Amino acid sequence: MAIQMSVTARNNRLDTIETTTGTSAQFRIYTGTQPADCATAASGSLLCTITLPSDWMAAASGGSKAKSGTWSNTASAAGTAGYFRIYDSTGTTCHMQGSVTATGGGGDLQLDNVSIANGQTVTISTFSITDANA
């Protein structure tokens, strides 16, 4: 039998992610396969760093949390996006990571084109997190 949590508990758990990571978090996109966990050093090449808005996620609702504001910046290198990481504002502590695929590919983040060119504008149009144990 699976553990189940109320929507309120799931929403509170999700809202803690933004509180823990803080304002002006950094969203980074890398080439290659994501590391085993957030504590493992980043691998691959850094393609783009996006400094997220002060309030980068909307309040959780229904056990889900969606991006807020504009997430966009210019790529600093060329390559194929493989995974992303979200760091605190100092860029030293990774608090979240996930896979990147093209739209429809099933990745945690889906881009319209995973082939990123140096100098290209990279915009994250949609991003959401859904809490487990519903």
ChimeraX attribute file (.defattr): number of C-alpha atoms within 10 A of each C-alpha:
attribute: neighborCount
match mode: 1-to-1
recipient: residues
	/A:1	3
	/A:2	6
	/A:3	7
	/A:4	11
	/A:5	14
	/A:6	11
	/A:7	17
	/A:8	13
	/A:9	15
	/A:10	21
	/A:11	20
	/A:12	15
	/A:13	14
	/A:14	21
	/A:15	19
	/A:16	12
	/A:17	15
	/A:18	20
	/A:19	10
	/A:20	10
	/A:21	18
	/A:22	17
	/A:23	16
	/A:24	18
	/A:25	23
	/A:26	24
	/A:27	23
	/A:28	19
	/A:29	27
	/A:30	24
	/A:31	22
	/A:32	19
	/A:33	16
	/A:34	21
	/A:35	16
	/A:36	10
	/A:37	13
	/A:38	17
	/A:39	11
	/A:40	10
	/A:41	10
	/A:42	20
	/A:43	13
	/A:44	16
	/A:45	16
	/A:46	20
	/A:47	24
	/A:48	26
	/A:49	22
	/A:50	21
	/A:51	22
	/A:52	22
	/A:53	17
	/A:54	14
	/A:55	16
	/A:56	19
	/A:57	20
	/A:58	15
	/A:59	16
	/A:60	22
	/A:61	16
	/A:62	13
	/A:63	22
	/A:64	18
	/A:65	21
	/A:66	15
	/A:67	19
	/A:68	18
	/A:69	13
	/A:70	15
	/A:71	19
	/A:72	18
	/A:73	17
	/A:74	17
	/A:75	21
	/A:76	15
	/A:77	16
	/A:78	17
	/A:79	18
	/A:80	19
	/A:81	26
	/A:82	23
	/A:83	25
	/A:84	26
	/A:85	21
	/A:86	23
	/A:87	22
	/A:88	20
	/A:89	17
	/A:90	10
	/A:91	15
	/A:92	9
	/A:93	15
	/A:94	21
	/A:95	17
	/A:96	16
	/A:97	21
	/A:98	18
	/A:99	19
	/A:100	25
	/A:101	19
	/A:102	16
	/A:103	13
	/A:104	9
	/A:105	11
	/A:106	11
	/A:107	15
	/A:108	16
	/A:109	21
	/A:110	20
	/A:111	20
	/A:112	12
	/A:113	12
	/A:114	16
	/A:115	13
	/A:116	21
	/A:117	16
	/A:118	13
	/A:119	14
	/A:120	14
	/A:121	13
	/A:122	20
	/A:123	15
	/A:124	16
	/A:125	15
	/A:126	13
	/A:127	14
	/A:128	14
	/A:129	15
	/A:130	16
	/A:131	18
	/A:132	11
	/A:133	13
	/A:134	14
